[in-house]
């Protein structure tokens, strides 16, 4: 009996604590039950780093700036990008698992989450929240993020994104028609999905819909919405004058002119769409129009003339009826076979999304890259002379579940490059985790390991994969417009080695020099030795979490 009482007391204390935690939680917005830790994500100390997939992978076109494919868990890759690409990404597009409850659609840690999981929404929210939190930090100040989703998680994702990116940065939701449709409901056939769009800051915007007039057009200068009557904007209620014989229009009364007010045919008083100053500047665009009624009466109005071929920037329609077909046929066309269980997006749809960026040379990230549609879409976009985008660069991230990265994503981009003559390039990397392992690290040369792994990460940060060896300590990136150096094996340097490095830096003719010093500690000591070599020298930071883990391994081996 006493043991049962003790158990009950513990249970009561547990419930009290849970109740207290619930009271502390926010009262409005999205709240979900945090699930157990995601394996290899939340459990323990580690740092992800990058290694080359192998010499047989990737392809070149002699450009130093490359597109990047990263094989591995997207969370680990995003953690690395926090160092290499913080506030550098212009567009993020992702097509995450829709969490429909189907078998082997969504994996949390080592477990597949299906319709029988009582916490399937909580698992999904925990999973996507961690990744979007990092993604936000990668976006440039005028960056955009687009997320494909269906009705299973749309409502929850919208609330989550309002929380992460703030509701004031919500641009809108597109409703996209899809072919076929799902018959899960007995009453409604679902033949649409959504595209959520957010901006990083208020300064960001999307590229508007560009259209050209197919013929001469004249549109009334009157406002004609349901709630746009005179009393709403009295300051825009004033006469415009016109000569019905010469068709001359003026904002000031002249002889033989009539006055025209913004009054509809039914007598309802409206107001003009332009303010007085705008009308003065654009007076040559105004035209006199007339309407003749059955009873013989004539009504005059003022219109705005737009000649044929005029470029117009218009808002996008929120309903997307184009691109309803999937991208399976396009994938098969490149690979020569159908990939079972893959339902890629339409290539032209992804081109359209990427084209919403206002940048000419954007960096675009897709961290649910799957079959690599985003990569091929951007290669196609470069060839599209109607697009304002000229030379985009992309970073694709996908795991290698069922060899999807190596055999589908990579092969698609490689074969499309060969088949369609994109003349592109790709650096194929993969993530690995640095954790303390007493057996694995017993013979590890930590300093050599640090130099080797950091150089690969710095290459990604610099978006340059060619390093020239100046001497055995000093490397230089093959940038065209700037000088970036890496100082390695610094522990082996002697005074004459420092003198040589200083001399090389002094002779550099660039206005500014950036340098990475690869040391685990004592950065200030090494900086002082070479800081006077150039008047504009910047010492670039290293990923502190990586160095911290190496120091820990070093301490534990002592």
C-alpha positions as CSV (number, residue, x, y, z in Angstrom):
1,X,0.0,0.0,0.0
2,X,2.8,2.4,0.9
3,X,4.5,1.8,-2.4
4,X,1.3,2.6,-4.3
5,X,0.9,5.8,-2.3
6,X,4.4,6.8,-3.2
7,X,3.6,6.1,-6.9
8,X,0.5,8.3,-6.7
9,X,2.4,11.1,-5.0
10,X,5.0,11.1,-7.8
11,X,2.2,11.1,-10.4
12,X,0.5,14.0,-8.7
13,X,3.8,16.0,-8.7
14,X,4.3,15.1,-12.4
15,X,0.9,16.4,-13.2
16,X,1.5,19.6,-11.2
17,X,4.7,20.2,-13.2
18,X,2.9,19.6,-16.5
19,X,0.1,22.0,-15.5
20,X,2.7,24.7,-14.6
21,X,4.4,24.2,-18.0
22,X,1.1,24.6,-19.8
23,X,0.4,27.8,-17.9
24,X,3.7,29.2,-19.0
25,X,3.0,28.5,-22.7
26,X,1.6,31.1,-25.0
27,X,-2.2,31.4,-25.0
28,X,-2.5,32.3,-28.7
29,X,-0.9,30.8,-31.8
30,X,0.5,27.4,-32.6
31,X,1.3,25.1,-29.6
32,X,2.1,21.4,-30.0
33,X,3.3,18.5,-27.9
34,X,7.1,18.3,-28.2
35,X,8.0,14.7,-29.0
36,X,11.1,12.7,-28.1
37,X,14.4,13.8,-29.4
38,X,15.1,13.4,-33.1
39,X,18.0,10.9,-33.4
40,X,21.3,12.4,-34.4
41,X,19.7,15.8,-34.3
42,X,18.9,16.6,-30.7
43,X,20.9,13.9,-28.9
44,X,24.3,15.0,-27.7
45,X,27.2,17.1,-28.8
46,X,28.4,16.9,-32.4
47,X,29.3,19.1,-35.3
48,X,28.6,18.3,-38.9
49,X,31.3,18.9,-41.5
50,X,31.6,18.3,-45.3
51,X,33.7,15.9,-47.3
52,X,33.8,15.4,-51.1
53,X,31.7,12.5,-52.3
54,X,34.6,11.2,-54.3
55,X,36.6,12.1,-57.4
56,X,34.2,10.3,-59.6
57,X,31.4,12.6,-58.7
58,X,30.7,16.2,-59.7
59,X,31.5,18.0,-63.0
60,X,33.3,21.2,-64.1
61,X,33.2,24.0,-66.6
62,X,36.2,25.9,-65.5
63,X,34.2,28.3,-63.4
64,X,35.4,28.8,-59.8
65,X,31.9,29.5,-58.5
66,X,30.0,26.2,-58.4
67,X,26.6,24.8,-57.8
68,X,26.5,22.5,-54.8
69,X,24.8,19.2,-54.0
70,X,25.0,18.1,-50.4
71,X,24.1,14.5,-49.5
72,X,23.0,14.0,-45.9
73,X,20.4,15.0,-43.3
74,X,19.2,18.5,-44.2
75,X,19.4,19.6,-40.6
76,X,23.1,18.9,-40.5
77,X,23.7,20.6,-43.9
78,X,21.7,23.7,-42.7
79,X,23.8,23.9,-39.6
80,X,26.9,24.1,-41.9
81,X,25.2,26.7,-44.1
82,X,24.7,28.8,-41.0
83,X,28.4,29.4,-41.1
84,X,28.9,29.5,-44.8
85,X,25.7,31.2,-46.1
86,X,24.2,33.3,-43.3
87,X,22.0,36.0,-44.9
88,X,23.3,35.1,-48.3
89,X,20.4,33.0,-49.8
90,X,18.1,34.9,-52.0
91,X,15.4,32.3,-52.5
92,X,14.5,29.1,-50.6
93,X,12.1,26.6,-52.2
94,X,11.1,23.4,-50.4
95,X,8.7,20.6,-51.0
96,X,8.7,18.9,-47.6
97,X,6.8,15.7,-46.8
98,X,3.1,16.5,-46.7
99,X,2.5,14.2,-43.7
100,X,-0.5,12.5,-45.3
101,X,-0.1,9.4,-43.1
102,X,0.9,7.2,-46.0
103,X,3.6,4.5,-45.3
104,X,7.2,5.6,-45.7
105,X,6.4,9.2,-46.5
106,X,7.7,11.0,-43.5
107,X,10.5,9.9,-41.2
108,X,11.3,11.3,-37.8
109,X,14.7,10.2,-36.6
110,X,14.7,6.4,-37.3
111,X,10.9,6.0,-37.3
112,X,8.4,6.3,-40.1
113,X,5.3,8.3,-39.0
114,X,2.0,7.1,-40.5
115,X,-1.7,7.6,-39.9
116,X,-1.7,5.4,-36.8
117,X,0.6,7.7,-34.9
118,X,-1.4,9.7,-32.4
119,X,1.2,12.5,-32.5
120,X,1.8,12.7,-36.3
121,X,1.2,16.4,-36.4
122,X,3.5,17.1,-33.4
123,X,6.3,15.0,-35.0
124,X,6.0,16.9,-38.2
125,X,5.9,20.3,-36.6
126,X,8.9,19.5,-34.4
127,X,10.8,18.3,-37.5
128,X,9.9,21.2,-39.8
129,X,10.2,23.9,-37.1
130,X,13.9,23.1,-36.4
131,X,14.8,23.4,-40.1
132,X,12.8,26.6,-40.8
133,X,14.4,28.3,-37.8
134,X,17.8,27.9,-39.4
135,X,16.5,28.6,-42.9
136,X,15.3,32.0,-41.7
137,X,18.9,33.0,-40.8
138,X,20.2,32.0,-44.2
139,X,17.9,34.4,-46.1
140,X,19.2,37.7,-47.3
141,X,17.5,40.8,-46.1
142,X,15.4,40.8,-49.3
143,X,15.2,37.0,-49.5
144,X,12.1,34.9,-50.2
145,X,10.9,31.5,-49.1
146,X,8.4,29.3,-50.9
147,X,6.9,26.2,-49.4
148,X,4.8,23.6,-51.2
149,X,2.2,21.9,-49.0
150,X,-1.3,20.4,-49.2
151,X,-4.3,20.6,-46.8
152,X,-2.9,18.0,-44.4
153,X,-0.5,20.5,-42.8
154,X,-1.4,23.8,-44.5
155,X,-3.2,25.4,-41.5
156,X,-0.5,24.4,-39.0
157,X,2.4,25.4,-41.4
158,X,0.8,28.8,-41.9
159,X,0.7,29.5,-38.2
160,X,4.2,28.2,-37.7
161,X,5.6,30.4,-40.5
162,X,3.7,33.4,-39.1
163,X,5.6,32.7,-35.8
164,X,9.0,32.2,-37.4
165,X,8.9,34.8,-40.2
166,X,6.2,37.0,-38.6
167,X,2.7,37.5,-40.1
168,X,3.7,40.9,-41.5
169,X,6.2,39.2,-43.8
170,X,3.6,36.9,-45.3
171,X,3.3,37.7,-49.0
172,X,0.5,35.3,-49.8
173,X,-0.7,31.8,-50.6
174,X,-1.0,30.5,-54.1
175,X,-3.5,27.7,-54.8
176,X,-2.1,25.4,-57.4
177,X,-4.2,23.1,-59.5
178,X,-2.9,19.5,-59.7
179,X,-3.9,16.9,-62.2
180,X,-6.2,14.0,-61.3
181,X,-7.1,14.7,-57.7
182,X,-7.5,12.7,-54.5
183,X,-10.7,10.9,-53.7
184,X,-10.0,10.5,-50.0
185,X,-13.2,12.4,-49.3
186,X,-16.6,11.1,-50.3
187,X,-17.9,14.6,-50.9
188,X,-15.0,16.7,-52.3
189,X,-12.3,15.7,-54.8
190,X,-9.2,17.5,-53.9
191,X,-7.4,18.7,-57.0
192,X,-5.2,21.5,-55.5
193,X,-2.3,22.2,-53.2
194,X,-0.7,25.3,-51.8
195,X,2.4,27.4,-52.2
196,X,3.1,29.6,-49.1
197,X,5.3,32.7,-49.7
198,X,7.1,34.7,-47.1
199,X,9.8,37.4,-47.2
200,X,12.7,37.8,-44.8
201,X,12.1,41.5,-44.1
202,X,9.7,44.2,-45.2
203,X,12.2,45.4,-47.9
204,X,11.8,42.2,-49.9
205,X,9.3,41.8,-52.7
206,X,8.5,39.4,-55.5
207,X,8.9,40.0,-59.3
208,X,5.5,41.1,-60.6
209,X,3.7,39.6,-63.5
210,X,4.9,41.2,-66.7
211,X,2.5,41.5,-69.5
212,X,2.5,43.5,-72.8
213,X,-0.7,45.1,-74.1
214,X,-1.8,43.3,-77.3
215,X,-3.6,46.4,-78.7
216,X,-4.2,50.0,-77.9
217,X,-6.2,50.4,-74.7
218,X,-8.1,53.3,-73.0
219,X,-9.3,52.7,-69.5
220,X,-11.4,55.2,-67.5
221,X,-9.5,57.3,-65.0
222,X,-12.4,56.8,-62.5
223,X,-12.1,54.5,-59.6
224,X,-14.8,51.9,-59.9
225,X,-14.6,49.5,-57.0
226,X,-17.6,48.7,-54.7
227,X,-16.5,51.1,-51.9
228,X,-14.8,53.8,-53.9
229,X,-17.3,56.6,-53.8
230,X,-16.6,60.3,-53.7
231,X,-17.0,60.7,-49.9
232,X,-14.0,58.3,-49.3
233,X,-11.5,60.5,-51.2
234,X,-12.9,64.1,-51.5
235,X,-9.4,65.3,-52.4
236,X,-9.6,63.3,-55.6
237,X,-13.0,64.8,-56.6
238,X,-12.3,67.7,-59.0
239,X,-13.1,68.5,-62.6
240,X,-10.8,67.8,-65.6
241,X,-11.4,70.0,-68.6
242,X,-11.7,69.0,-72.3
243,X,-12.4,70.5,-75.6
244,X,-14.9,68.2,-77.4
245,X,-13.8,69.4,-80.8
246,X,-10.0,69.4,-80.5
247,X,-9.9,66.7,-77.8
248,X,-7.4,68.8,-75.8
249,X,-7.4,68.0,-72.1
250,X,-6.4,70.4,-69.3
251,X,-6.4,70.6,-65.6
252,X,-7.1,74.3,-65.8
253,X,-10.2,75.8,-67.5
254,X,-9.7,77.1,-71.0
255,X,-12.1,78.7,-73.5
256,X,-14.5,76.2,-75.2
257,X,-13.8,73.5,-72.7
258,X,-16.3,71.5,-70.7
259,X,-15.7,70.2,-67.2
260,X,-15.8,66.5,-66.5
261,X,-16.3,64.9,-63.1
262,X,-15.8,61.3,-62.1
263,X,-19.4,60.3,-62.3
264,X,-20.6,56.8,-63.5
265,X,-23.3,56.4,-66.1
266,X,-25.8,55.6,-63.3
267,X,-25.1,59.0,-61.7
268,X,-22.9,57.6,-58.8
269,X,-20.1,60.0,-57.9
270,X,-16.7,58.4,-57.8
271,X,-13.2,59.9,-57.6
272,X,-10.1,59.9,-59.9
273,X,-7.4,57.3,-59.7
274,X,-4.6,59.9,-60.0
275,X,-3.7,62.7,-57.7
276,X,-3.3,66.2,-59.2
277,X,0.5,66.1,-59.4
278,X,0.4,62.7,-61.2
279,X,-2.1,64.1,-63.6
280,X,0.2,67.0,-64.4
281,X,3.1,64.7,-65.2
282,X,1.1,62.3,-67.2
283,X,-1.3,64.7,-69.0
284,X,-0.3,63.4,-72.4
285,X,-1.6,59.9,-71.5
286,X,-5.2,61.2,-71.0
287,X,-7.8,60.9,-73.6
288,X,-11.4,62.2,-74.0
289,X,-13.9,59.4,-74.4
290,X,-17.7,59.5,-75.0
291,X,-20.6,57.1,-74.5
292,X,-23.8,57.6,-76.6
293,X,-27.0,56.2,-75.1
294,X,-30.1,54.9,-76.8
295,X,-32.0,58.1,-76.0
296,X,-29.4,60.2,-77.9
297,X,-27.7,61.6,-74.8
298,X,-23.9,61.7,-74.8
299,X,-21.7,61.3,-71.7
300,X,-18.0,62.3,-71.7
301,X,-15.3,60.7,-69.6
302,X,-11.5,60.9,-69.1
303,X,-9.5,57.8,-70.0
304,X,-5.8,56.7,-69.7
305,X,-4.4,55.6,-73.0
306,X,-2.0,52.6,-73.2
307,X,-0.5,51.9,-76.7
308,X,0.0,48.4,-78.0
309,X,3.2,46.6,-76.7
310,X,3.3,48.6,-73.4
311,X,5.0,46.7,-70.6
312,X,2.7,46.3,-67.6
313,X,3.6,45.1,-64.1
314,X,0.6,43.4,-62.6
315,X,-0.1,41.4,-59.4
316,X,-0.2,37.6,-59.7
317,X,-3.4,35.7,-59.7
318,X,-3.5,33.6,-56.5
319,X,-4.9,30.6,-58.4
320,X,-2.3,28.7,-60.5
321,X,-3.9,26.7,-63.3
322,X,-0.8,26.2,-65.3
323,X,1.7,23.4,-64.5
324,X,-1.0,21.1,-63.3
325,X,0.8,18.0,-64.7
326,X,3.5,16.4,-62.5
327,X,7.2,16.2,-63.4
328,X,7.5,12.4,-63.7
329,X,7.7,12.4,-67.5
330,X,10.3,15.2,-67.4
331,X,12.4,13.1,-65.0
332,X,12.0,10.0,-67.1
333,X,13.1,11.9,-70.2
334,X,16.5,12.6,-68.5
335,X,17.1,9.4,-66.7
336,X,15.6,7.1,-69.3
337,X,13.4,5.3,-66.8
338,X,10.6,5.9,-64.4
339,X,11.6,6.1,-60.7
340,X,9.0,4.2,-58.5
341,X,7.5,6.2,-55.6
342,X,8.8,9.6,-56.9
343,X,6.3,12.4,-57.7
344,X,8.5,15.4,-58.7
345,X,7.2,18.8,-59.3
346,X,6.7,20.1,-62.8
347,X,10.0,21.7,-64.2
348,X,8.2,24.8,-65.5
349,X,6.4,25.3,-62.2
350,X,9.8,25.5,-60.3
351,X,11.1,27.8,-63.0
352,X,8.1,30.1,-62.4
353,X,8.7,30.1,-58.7
354,X,12.5,30.9,-59.0
355,X,11.6,33.6,-61.5
356,X,9.7,35.4,-58.7
357,X,13.0,36.6,-57.3
358,X,13.9,40.1,-58.4
359,X,17.6,39.3,-58.4
360,X,19.5,38.8,-61.6
361,X,22.0,36.4,-60.1
362,X,20.3,34.8,-57.1
363,X,21.6,32.0,-54.8
364,X,18.7,29.5,-54.5
365,X,18.5,26.8,-51.8
366,X,16.3,23.7,-51.9
367,X,16.9,21.5,-48.8
368,X,14.3,18.9,-49.7
369,X,15.8,18.5,-53.2
370,X,14.5,15.0,-53.9
371,X,15.0,14.2,-57.6
372,X,16.8,17.5,-58.2
373,X,14.0,19.4,-60.1
374,X,15.1,22.7,-58.7
375,X,18.6,22.2,-60.1
376,X,17.5,21.4,-63.6
377,X,14.8,24.2,-63.5
378,X,17.5,26.8,-62.8
379,X,19.7,25.5,-65.6
380,X,16.7,25.8,-67.9
381,X,16.1,29.3,-66.6
382,X,19.6,30.4,-67.6
383,X,18.8,29.5,-71.2
384,X,15.4,31.3,-71.1
385,X,15.9,34.6,-72.8
386,X,12.5,35.9,-71.6
387,X,13.7,35.6,-67.9
388,X,15.4,38.4,-66.1
389,X,17.5,35.9,-64.2
390,X,20.9,35.6,-65.8
391,X,23.3,33.4,-63.8
392,X,21.7,31.8,-60.7
393,X,23.6,29.4,-58.4
394,X,21.9,26.7,-56.4
395,X,22.5,24.6,-53.3
396,X,20.6,21.3,-53.2
397,X,20.3,19.1,-50.1
398,X,18.8,15.7,-49.9
399,X,19.4,12.5,-47.9
400,X,20.5,9.3,-49.6
401,X,17.5,7.2,-48.6
402,X,17.2,4.4,-51.3
403,X,20.2,6.1,-53.0
404,X,18.0,9.0,-54.1
405,X,20.9,11.5,-53.9
406,X,23.5,9.5,-55.8
407,X,21.3,7.7,-58.3
408,X,18.5,10.1,-58.9
409,X,19.3,13.7,-57.9
410,X,22.9,13.7,-59.0
411,X,22.4,11.6,-62.1
412,X,19.5,13.8,-63.2
413,X,21.6,17.0,-63.0
414,X,24.6,15.4,-64.6
415,X,22.7,13.8,-67.5
416,X,20.6,16.9,-68.1
417,X,23.8,18.9,-68.3
418,X,25.1,16.6,-71.0
419,X,21.8,16.1,-72.9
420,X,20.8,19.8,-73.0
421,X,24.2,21.4,-73.2
422,X,23.8,23.5,-70.1
423,X,27.6,23.9,-69.8
424,X,27.2,24.0,-66.0
425,X,29.1,22.6,-63.0
426,X,28.4,20.8,-59.7
427,X,30.3,20.1,-56.5
428,X,29.0,16.9,-54.8
429,X,29.6,16.9,-51.1
430,X,28.3,14.9,-48.2
431,X,27.9,15.5,-44.5
432,X,29.6,13.6,-41.7
433,X,29.4,14.1,-38.0
434,X,32.2,15.0,-35.6
435,X,31.5,13.3,-32.3
436,X,33.8,12.2,-29.5
437,X,34.7,8.6,-30.0
438,X,37.6,7.3,-27.8
439,X,38.5,4.4,-30.2
440,X,38.0,6.3,-33.4
441,X,39.9,9.3,-32.3
442,X,42.8,7.6,-30.4
443,X,45.2,8.0,-33.3
444,X,43.6,11.1,-34.9
445,X,45.9,13.9,-35.9
446,X,43.6,16.7,-34.7
447,X,45.4,19.6,-36.3
448,X,45.7,17.9,-39.7
449,X,42.0,16.8,-39.5
450,X,41.0,20.4,-38.6
451,X,42.9,21.9,-41.6
452,X,41.5,19.3,-44.0
453,X,37.8,19.6,-43.0
454,X,37.9,23.4,-42.5
455,X,39.2,24.0,-46.0
456,X,36.3,22.1,-47.5
457,X,33.8,24.2,-45.4
458,X,35.6,27.5,-46.3
459,X,35.4,26.6,-50.0
460,X,31.6,26.5,-49.7
461,X,31.6,29.8,-47.8
462,X,33.7,31.5,-50.4
463,X,31.7,29.8,-53.3
464,X,35.1,29.0,-54.8
465,X,36.5,25.5,-55.2
466,X,39.9,26.3,-56.6
467,X,42.8,27.0,-54.3
468,X,46.3,27.9,-55.4
469,X,49.2,27.0,-53.2
470,X,51.5,30.0,-52.7
471,X,53.8,28.1,-50.4
472,X,53.3,25.2,-48.0
473,X,51.5,27.5,-45.4
474,X,49.7,29.9,-47.6
475,X,46.8,29.1,-50.0
476,X,44.9,31.6,-52.2
477,X,41.4,31.3,-53.6
478,X,41.1,31.8,-57.3
479,X,38.8,34.7,-57.0
480,X,38.9,37.2,-59.9
481,X,37.9,40.4,-58.0
482,X,39.2,39.8,-54.4
483,X,42.1,38.3,-52.5
484,X,41.2,35.6,-50.0
485,X,43.9,33.5,-48.3
486,X,44.0,30.5,-46.0
487,X,46.9,30.2,-43.6
488,X,47.3,26.5,-42.6
489,X,49.7,24.4,-40.5
490,X,50.4,27.5,-38.6
491,X,51.8,25.4,-35.6
492,X,54.8,24.5,-37.8
493,X,55.6,28.0,-38.9
494,X,58.9,29.6,-37.9
495,X,59.9,33.3,-37.9
496,X,61.2,33.2,-41.5
497,X,57.9,31.6,-42.6
498,X,56.0,34.4,-41.0
499,X,58.2,37.0,-42.7
500,X,57.6,35.3,-46.1
501,X,53.8,35.4,-45.6
502,X,53.9,39.0,-44.6
503,X,55.9,39.9,-47.7
504,X,53.5,38.1,-50.0
505,X,50.5,39.9,-48.4
506,X,52.3,43.3,-48.7
507,X,52.8,42.7,-52.4
508,X,49.1,42.0,-53.0
509,X,47.7,44.8,-55.1
510,X,44.1,44.3,-54.2
511,X,42.4,47.0,-52.1
512,X,41.2,44.5,-49.6
513,X,42.5,41.1,-48.3
514,X,40.6,38.5,-46.4
515,X,42.4,35.7,-44.6
516,X,41.4,32.5,-42.7
517,X,43.9,31.4,-40.0
518,X,43.4,27.7,-39.3
519,X,44.1,27.4,-35.6
520,X,42.1,25.8,-32.8
521,X,43.0,28.7,-30.4
522,X,45.2,31.7,-29.8
523,X,43.9,33.5,-32.9
524,X,44.9,36.9,-31.5
525,X,48.5,35.8,-31.2
526,X,48.6,34.8,-34.9
527,X,46.7,37.8,-36.0
528,X,49.2,40.2,-34.4
529,X,52.0,38.5,-36.3
530,X,50.6,39.4,-39.7
531,X,48.0,42.2,-39.1
532,X,50.4,44.9,-40.3
533,X,51.1,43.2,-43.7
534,X,48.3,45.1,-45.4
535,X,46.3,48.2,-44.6
536,X,42.9,46.6,-45.3
537,X,43.2,43.1,-44.0
538,X,40.1,41.2,-42.6
539,X,40.5,38.1,-40.5
540,X,37.6,35.8,-41.2
541,X,35.9,33.8,-38.4
542,X,36.0,30.0,-38.2
543,X,33.0,27.8,-37.1
544,X,33.5,28.0,-33.3
545,X,31.3,24.9,-32.7
546,X,33.6,22.8,-34.9
547,X,36.7,24.1,-33.0
548,X,35.0,23.5,-29.6
549,X,34.4,19.9,-30.5
550,X,38.0,19.4,-31.6
551,X,39.2,20.9,-28.3
552,X,37.0,18.6,-26.4
553,X,38.4,15.5,-28.2
554,X,41.9,16.8,-27.5
555,X,41.2,17.2,-23.8
556,X,39.7,13.8,-23.4
557,X,42.7,12.1,-25.0
558,X,45.1,13.6,-22.5
